[in-house]
Amino acid sequence: MTVPLIKLPSLDLLRGYVAVGRRMSITLAAQDLCLTQSAVSRQVNALEEALGTRLFHRGYRSISFTPEGERLFRVADEAVRQLQDSVEALTHPKAPQPVTITASIGVAGLWLLPRLGELQQAHPGVDLRVAATDKLLDLRAEGIDLAIRYAAADHAPASSVRLFDETIVPVAHPSLGVTALDADTLARHALLEFDGPRRPLLQWADHLGALGLEAAQRRGVLRFNQYDQVIQAALAGRGIALGRVALVAPLLADGRLAAIGESDSHRATGYAYWLHQVDPEPREDVRAVIDWILAATGVEPARKLEFDEQGAR
């Protein structure tokens, strides 16, 4: 039978008892509570008297639980700890948690960052944290809400939506005057290459092989371990790069880069970029960022609905 509230020991007595139990020292418990040792001793004695049982064995300069004291402490300590946490949450509310999105360094630098102004304009109250890395992260452990992943369809994260397919086209600064990718062009201009994990058509050897130019004499190759560095080198007129159309589209549109060759020079790699949400029921601000990304990439309503349904499962 549950003891009536009126018969429970006072919180002051329980607080003193828990403080002693945590420290196994009346002296240290008194310091924690900003009380005198005698005051804490009186609290423990009063609690023992109220319960009609001894809670501590008292020795010379040491104390230890009685079986009854240990049993009570396990329950009282947890209850006091929960009360401490609740009071902390009420009196010191946590700062707003930013929406954290992770993407590769190339995607973050070339696709996400140039569009952040649009996101801020659409959702000025949303705090955003961008975690740009080429490493695969433990999303929950790192506190990440959204991830833009690069993968073939059969390796895409579960419950993710395809944002855009990857298509490759050679690009260069307009000042180079390159209009066709042929043996003469390769002899006159350096090739800019992403020195990363091997992917279909992302290395020049694959691309030139598809064009029948694998044996052509080349001026040289400049390699970079980050894709955004490849594009920066192309913008500086250092050579010809393999442009990921989804990432360099704004640079092509405003004329900072020029596509080389006819429309049939665009080649699909079989890979795509996918948006993955970690929490199936995201916060309102995370949902706002999801909707903005889907709108920015032109995801069709049917695919957006499918993403919503997958996340709700």
N, C-alpha and C positions, 0 to 999 in steps of 0.2 A: 504494500500500500504506500502511495506517495505521501511524503511528509508535507503538511500544509506550509505554505510560504511563511506564515507568521512564526513557525517553529524553526525555520532555518537559521543557522548562526549568521551574525551580521557580516557584511562584506569586509569590514575592517579586520575582523578576526581571521577570516579566510585569507585575506591578502597577506597578513602577517605570517600565517602558517605556510602559505605557498612560498613566500620569500625565503623563509628559513629552510624549507624543503629543497628549494632550488640551489641554495648555497651550502646547505648543511653546516650553517654557521649563523649564530644569532648576531654576532658582531657584523658580519658582512651584510646580513639581511637588514640590520638597522641602518647601515650606510645606504643601501638601495632605497629604503623607505624614508630616509632623512628623519629617523626617530632615534631615541636613545635605546641602548640595549635593554634596559629595564622595561621600557614601554613595549618592545617586541616580546619580551619574556612574558609580560602580563597578558598580551594578546593570545599567545600560545596556551598559557595556563587557563585563560578564560574559555578558550575553545574546547580544551580537554574537559573542563568542568561542565560545559554545556552539553557535550556529547556523552559524558559519563565514561570516558575511556582515555587511556594514555595514548598519545600519538608519537612520542619520541622516547627513546632511552637516553638518559642524560649521563654522560661519563665525565671524567676529568678532561676538560678542554676538547670534548668531542660529543657529538650527538649522532643518533641513528634512528631510523624509523622502527616503530613496532609494526607487526603485521597489519594492524588496523590503520596505523598512520600511513603506511605505504599504499594501502588500498584507497584511502581517501585522497592521498596526494595525486594519484594517477588521474582521478576524475577532476579534482579541484584545479590542478595545474592546467589541464586542457581547457576547462571552462574559463579560467582567468585569462589564458592566452587568447582565446577567441574574443573575450571582452576587450582585451588590449587592442587587438587588431581592428575591431569594430569602432572603438573610440578613435583610433588613429585615422581610420578612413573617413570618419565624420568630421573630425577637427582639422585634418590635413588632406583635403581632396587631392587626388593625383592630377598632375598636369595633363592636358589633352594629349592623347597618344597619336602620333603622326601615322599616316598611311605609308607603310614601307613597301616599296616595289623594287624588285631586283631584276637586273638584265645584264647581258654581257656588256663589256666596256664599249664595244662598237655600237651596239643597239642603243645603249644609254646616251652616248655622245652624239650619234648621228640621227637617231629618230626621236628619242624621248626628250632630251634637253631642249632642242630647238622648239618643241611644242609646249613647254611648260608655261609659257606666257598665256597660251590659249586656255590651259587648265586653270590657271590662277584667275583669269578673267571670268571663266564659267563658274568656278567654285572658290571664291576668295576666302572662305572660312576654312578650307581644308588645308591642314598641314601635311606636307609630303616629305618623305625621306627616300632618297634614291640610293640603293646599294648596288653599285656597278662592280661586277666581278665576273671573271671567266670561270670561276670555280663553281662546282655544284654545292649548294648550301643545304643544310638541314633547315628547311624553311620555318618550321615551328620553333625550333631551338633558337633561331636567330631573330625571332619576332617579326617575320616577314609576312605581309598580307597577300601580295600579288607577285607573280613571276612571269616574265616574258621569256619563253624557252624557244630554242632553235632545235628542231628535230624533224626527222622523217615521220610520216603519218603513223607508221607502226611503232614508233618509239615516243609518241607524244604523251605528255602526262595525262593521267586519267582525269576526267571531268574538266578538260581544257577546251578552248575554242580556237579555231584557226583564225589568225588575224590577217595574214597575207602570205602568199607563196613566195618563194625566193626565185628570182630571175636574175641572170648575170648578163651584163653588157660591158664591153670595153669602154672606158671613159678617159678623157684627158682634158687639160686646160685648153680653151679655145685658141690661145695664142700659139699652140703648137701646130695648128692647121692640119691636124690628122683627120682624114675623112674615111679612110679604109684601112683595115688591118691586113697587110700583105707583107711580102718579104722585104720590100723597100722600107716600109714603116718600121719593121723590126730591126733593120740595120741602122736606122737613124735615131731611134728613141729607146731609152731604157724601159724595162718592164718593172712595174712596182708590184710586189707580191706579199701577200699575207702569209707569214711564216708560222701558221698555227696548225691545229689538227687537220689532217687531210680530209677534205670534203669534195664531192663531185663538182668538177668545173671551177673550183675556187683556186686552184693552182694553175699557173700558166701552162704547164706541161699538158694537162688534160685539155685545156681550152684550145691550145694550138693544135693538139692532136685531132680534135674534132673538126678543125678547119683544114687539116692536111698541111699544116705549117711546122710540124715538129722538127723538120730538118733545116729550117731556114736559119741563116746566120743572124745572131742577135747582138745588139750593142752591149747589153749587160742587164743584170737583174739587181734591183734594190729590194731587200727583204726587211719586213717589219713584224714585230711580234704582236702588234695590236692593229685591228683593222682600221680604226679611225686614223691611225698614223699613215696608213696606205693612202687614204683619201686626202689627208692633209698634204702629203707629198704630191699628189696629183693636182691639188689646188695651187700648189707652188710651182707647177709646171715642170716637175722633175721626171715625168715619164707617163706611161700608160698604165692604168689600173683596171682591175676587174671590178666593176661597180655592181654592188647589190642594189638592184633597182629600187626596192622598197626603202632602202636607207639613203640613197643619193638622189631620189626623185626631186626634192626641193632644189638641190644644186643643179640638176639638169633643167628644171623649170625656169630658174632665174638666170641661166646662162653662165654660172660659175664653172660648170663642167659641160662638156659636150660628149654625146654618145657617138661612138665610132661604128660606121657601117650602116646597113639598111635595117629595117625592122626585124628581118629574120636573123640578125646577129644576136638577138635576145635569146638566151638559152635557160630553160628551167633546170634546176638542180635536183628536183624531187624532194627538197626540204621546204619547211615552212616555219613561220613564227607563231607561237601559241601563247595564249593568255591562260594562266592557271591561278585560281583563287584557292587559298589555303583553307579558309573557314567556309564550310558550306552555307552558313548563315552569317554573312559579313556585316560589320557595322554599317551604319548609314553613310559615313564618309567614304568607307571602302567601296560601297556600292556605287557612290557617285563617281569615283575614279574609274571603276569598271565600265560604267555606262559611257564615260567620256572616251576611254580608249576604244571601245567598240564603235562609237560614233566616228572617231577620228580615223579608224581603219576601214570604215564603210562596211562593217559586218551586216549582212542581210538580216532583216527582222526574224526570219525563221531560224537562222543559226544563233541569233541572240537569245531567242526563246528557249532553244535547246540548251544553251549554256546555263540559263536561269534554272531550268528544270533539273539539270545535272547537279548544280550547286545545292539545290534544295533537298536532294536525296540524302 
